[in-house]
């Protein structure tokens, strides 16, 4: 008799889930970044109003239905006329304010007074600025110079009709909103804003407004992460502190996953007795893509997925949490929103000799820049020393196998 394959599969899955969690092999930062981008799918699309577009990501190319400028317009206040007549005294036909249509065509020895942004009348091929004119009488003007620039913005010189003005995947900034408004794209198609839950684990934690006991510390990571999210235009959903109870932690994770697209966790990811997160994710049938990185700080960082849900879990030390969100968390968040995040990394000289003891991992340290754009390492005592980052302008990457830099040598700095 052939065994029931479905039953066998259920038994197999039960045994796998019930067994002890075995961490994935250590991988490099670049491998982790590629994994995050590969395993993350974009969210759904929606049309939203311009007032809500900042930091959202375009889900399609934006094509202009019009030319910009939409007509030949004056670049300044002055007189619209023919260049051939600049030496003559000209008759003033009319005044053309911005927003009105010219009623006269410019002929020989004629001009029209014109305002900045107004449509240039037919027959005119230049605008002489008002500062270079002399009024002869109410109906006539002459110019103090016989040569001038055209001072005309030509129809379509900025944007041609049917031009792609913004590409799919563009993260919308203020300058992009001005272009969208200019071409009449009042409700662009964007990817949905990612819903992100945040929890901190650890019975030793209390909130900032509470007074810690003798063995307690204040919860730093959650508020730090909420601020990092706010900086990129996302309001996180904070669920509080979870005690070092596997049952309570599992229940909270399940709730957060149900209510959000992405859950960000600080703490509980190392190899200690109370580091439940990887085992819980396994029991909840998540695929853990990585757990151990060849990176300092943040060696034990977890990325897991399950059917369109994502978990990014980082160590409890504040510096590890801060740095790993900057390195991988932002890439994950923006990938969900349809944007390929490439942070600004600058190459600058270091201001002093620098040496480190171990070279087995890629390391990131806080640095500041002096007035000469030289890199100064900040006095830094390790992954719990978040105060060092209050003095930092960026984080410097030190590759594996590099143990020292000499003054003036160039290093790579990511701005924060």
Secondary structure, DSSP 8 states (H G I E B T S, - for coil): ----HHHHHHHHHHHHHHS-------B-HHHHHHHHHHH-----EEE--GGG-TT-BBSS-EE-SS-BSSS-EESSSEEEE-GGGTTS-EEEEEEE-TTS-------TTEEEEE-TT-B--TT--EEEEGGGEEEEETTEEEES-S-----EE-TTSSB-TT-EEE-TT-B--HHHHHHHHHTT--S-EEE----EEEEEE-TTEE-TTS---TT-EE--HHHHHHHHHHHTT---EEEEEE-S-HHHHHHHHHHHHHH-SEEEEES--SSSTT--HHHHHHHTT-EEEES-BSEES-SS-EEEEETTEEEEEE-SSHHHHHHHIIIIIHHHHHHHTT------EEEEEBSS-EE-S--SSEEEEEEEE-TTS-EEE-----TT-GGGGGG-SEEEEE-TT--EE-TT-EEEEEE-
